[in-house]
Amino acid sequence: MNAFPTLFLSHGAPTLALEQGATSNFLRGLAPTLPVPRAIVMASAHWETQTPMITGAEKPKTIHDFHGFPEELYALQYKVFGNPVLAKQIQALLKEAGIDAGIDPTRGLDHGAWSPLVLSYPNATIPVVQISVQPQRDARWHYRIGQTLAPLRNDKVLIIGSGNLTHNLREAMRGNHDKAPSWVTAFAEWVAERAAEGDVESLLNWQKQAPFAYENHPTSEHFLPFFVALGAAGAPLHAKRLHDDTALGVLAMDAYAFTD
């Protein structure tokens, strides 16, 4: 069997789980295009820690880590099993690579994890383990974490990075963009071109090389899961842009599949 692909998904606002739109419809149709995994490892932009942490709960809770949204969103529960054995395996892989990592036995799944999964895998039959990001570290660090997770792809584990291709929340909240401005599309197209060319080094240096890098990511946490998925894909890189759309004018909702 060929190794599983890795994915990067843009999850947008928490309301994505309730929406009927281009990105939610894409996510609803995603699972049938992929091999069936035995487990999912999800790197989410919404779990920030100093060192890598892994969820170890047998039945992770659904975390509603947001405020001011419709009541039906708070009622939503993604009742999926975790996989404590896989969590320990991930910890061991990281330790072998010289990366200290911990296991949180009580942490649930934040909306960066469950929001795309409730659309893609609504039956919640595939166990999910979440891994944190370290915003004080760079793309290369997260690429290395992905590289460490890569062997799991040969064991029917689907590795997903969940963030946003662009994430300037202040601009999004202003709500004065009828269509994506040029500084958003320029960044998204630069990523697409570099990924299509397998130019990992340029992608790793995105903060210096990508057009309008700061404007699209005033903080980096929503782009870091991209590099976990990228690193787990191995080399040489083969990237496929699965979806592109824009939410709230400035949030590029692109999704990618990576293979070696």
C-alpha positions in Angstrom: 0.0 0.0 0.0 1.2 3.5 -0.8 1.8 5.9 2.1 -1.2 8.1 3.0 -1.2 11.6 1.7 -1.1 14.5 4.2 -3.5 17.4 4.2 -3.6 21.1 5.0 -7.1 22.4 5.6 -8.2 26.0 6.1 -11.0 25.9 8.8 -12.2 29.6 8.7 -14.7 30.7 11.4 -16.2 28.2 13.8 -19.5 28.6 12.0 -18.0 26.6 9.1 -19.5 23.5 10.7 -23.0 24.9 10.2 -22.6 26.5 6.8 -23.6 25.6 3.3 -20.9 27.1 1.1 -18.0 26.4 -1.1 -15.6 25.3 1.7 -18.1 23.4 3.8 -19.3 21.6 0.6 -15.7 20.8 -0.3 -15.1 19.3 3.1 -18.3 17.3 3.0 -17.0 15.6 -0.2 -13.4 15.2 0.9 -13.4 11.7 2.7 -14.5 9.7 -0.3 -11.5 11.0 -2.3 -9.1 9.6 0.3 -8.1 6.1 1.6 -9.8 5.2 4.8 -7.5 5.9 7.8 -7.4 4.0 11.0 -6.7 7.2 12.9 -6.3 10.9 12.3 -3.5 13.1 13.7 -4.5 16.8 13.6 -2.2 19.7 14.1 -4.5 22.6 15.0 -3.7 26.3 15.1 -5.9 26.6 18.2 -3.6 24.7 20.6 -0.6 26.8 21.3 2.1 25.4 23.7 5.7 26.0 24.5 6.7 22.4 23.7 4.7 19.9 21.6 1.8 18.4 23.4 -0.5 15.5 22.3 -4.0 14.6 23.4 -4.1 11.4 25.3 -7.8 11.2 26.2 -9.8 8.1 25.4 -12.9 10.2 24.7 -11.8 13.8 24.0 -14.3 16.5 24.7 -15.6 18.9 22.2 -14.1 22.3 23.1 -16.1 25.4 22.2 -13.2 27.8 22.2 -15.0 30.9 21.0 -17.6 33.4 22.1 -20.6 35.2 20.6 -21.7 32.6 18.1 -25.1 31.0 17.6 -26.3 28.7 20.3 -26.6 25.7 17.9 -22.8 25.9 17.5 -22.3 25.4 21.3 -24.7 22.5 21.2 -22.6 20.7 18.5 -20.6 17.7 19.8 -18.1 15.7 17.9 -18.2 12.5 19.9 -15.1 10.7 18.6 -12.6 8.4 20.3 -9.1 9.4 20.9 -6.2 6.9 20.7 -3.9 7.0 23.8 -1.7 4.3 22.3 -1.1 6.4 19.2 -0.4 9.4 21.4 2.4 7.5 23.1 3.7 6.4 19.7 3.9 10.0 18.6 5.6 11.0 21.8 8.2 8.3 21.2 8.8 9.3 17.6 9.4 12.9 18.7 11.7 11.8 21.6 13.7 9.7 19.1 14.1 12.8 17.0 15.3 14.8 20.0 12.1 16.7 20.6 10.6 16.7 24.0 6.8 16.3 23.9 4.1 15.7 26.5 0.7 14.0 26.6 -2.3 15.8 28.0 -4.7 13.2 29.3 -7.7 15.6 29.6 -7.4 18.0 26.7 -10.2 17.8 24.2 -10.5 18.8 20.5 -10.7 22.5 19.7 -12.7 23.9 16.8 -9.6 23.9 14.6 -9.8 20.1 14.8 -13.5 19.3 15.0 -14.9 22.0 12.7 -13.4 20.4 9.5 -13.8 16.9 10.9 -17.5 17.2 11.6 -18.0 17.9 7.9 -15.5 15.5 6.5 -16.0 12.6 8.9 -19.5 13.3 10.4 -19.9 9.7 11.7 -17.0 10.2 14.0 -15.8 6.6 13.6 -12.1 7.4 13.1 -10.1 8.1 16.3 -8.5 11.5 16.5 -5.3 12.6 18.2 -4.5 16.3 18.3 -1.0 17.9 18.4 -0.2 21.5 19.4 1.8 24.2 17.6 4.5 26.4 19.0 4.0 29.9 17.6 7.4 31.0 19.1 9.1 28.6 16.8 9.3 28.9 13.0 8.2 27.0 9.9 11.3 24.8 9.9 10.6 23.6 13.4 7.1 22.5 12.4 8.4 21.0 9.2 10.7 18.9 11.4 7.8 17.8 13.6 6.0 16.7 10.4 9.0 14.8 9.3 9.0 13.0 12.6 5.4 12.0 12.1 5.9 10.8 8.5 6.3 7.0 9.4 2.7 7.0 10.6 1.6 7.4 7.0 2.6 3.9 6.3 0.3 2.7 9.1 -2.9 4.2 7.8 -2.7 7.4 9.8 -4.0 10.5 8.1 -2.0 13.6 9.1 -3.8 16.9 8.8 -2.7 20.5 9.5 -5.7 22.7 10.3 -5.2 26.5 10.1 -5.8 29.1 7.4 -3.8 29.9 4.3 -4.2 33.5 5.2 -5.4 34.8 8.6 -5.6 38.6 9.2 -8.5 38.5 11.6 -8.5 42.3 12.1 -9.1 42.9 8.4 -11.7 40.2 8.3 -13.7 41.8 11.2 -13.7 45.1 9.4 -16.0 43.5 6.8 -15.2 46.0 4.0 -13.8 43.6 1.4 -16.3 42.5 -1.3 -13.7 40.3 -2.9 -10.2 39.2 -1.9 -7.7 42.1 -2.2 -4.6 41.7 -4.2 -2.4 41.2 -1.1 -4.4 38.1 -0.2 -4.4 36.6 -3.7 -0.7 37.4 -4.3 0.2 35.4 -1.1 -2.1 32.5 -2.0 -0.8 32.2 -5.5 2.8 32.4 -4.3 2.1 29.4 -2.0 0.4 27.5 -4.8 3.3 28.1 -7.2 6.0 27.2 -4.7 4.0 24.1 -3.7 3.5 23.0 -7.3 7.2 23.3 -8.0 8.1 21.3 -4.8 10.0 24.3 -3.6 10.1 23.4 0.1 13.0 25.8 0.9 11.2 28.9 -0.3 8.0 27.8 1.6 10.1 27.4 4.7 11.4 30.9 4.2 7.9 32.3 3.6 8.2 35.2 6.0 11.0 36.7 3.9 10.1 35.5 0.5 6.3 35.5 0.2 4.5 38.7 -0.9 2.6 40.4 1.9 3.6 37.8 4.4 3.0 40.0 7.4 -0.3 41.4 6.1 -1.7 37.9 5.7 -0.2 36.5 8.9 0.3 39.2 11.6 0.8 36.2 13.8 2.0 32.8 12.4 -0.1 30.2 14.3 -2.6 29.7 11.6 0.0 28.9 8.9 2.2 26.7 11.1 0.0 23.6 10.6 0.7 23.8 6.9 4.4 23.0 7.6 3.5 20.0 9.8 1.6 18.5 6.8 4.4 19.5 4.5 7.1 17.9 6.5 5.1 14.7 7.0 4.7 14.3 3.2 8.4 13.6 2.7 10.5 14.3 -0.4 10.4 14.9 -3.2 7.2 16.9 -2.6 4.1 16.5 -4.7 1.4 19.0 -3.9 -2.1 19.3 -5.1 -4.3 22.3 -4.4 -7.6 20.7 -3.6 -9.7 23.8 -3.0 -9.5 27.6 -3.0 -12.0 30.1 -1.8 -12.1 33.2 0.4 -14.1 33.8 3.5 -14.8 37.2 5.1 -13.0 38.8 2.2 -9.5 38.1 3.4 -9.3 34.6 4.7 -8.0 32.3 2.0 -9.6 28.9 2.5 -7.2 26.9 0.4 -6.7 23.2 1.0 -3.8 21.0 -0.1 -2.9 17.4 -0.3 0.8 16.5 -0.1 2.5 13.2 -1.2 6.1 12.1 -1.8 
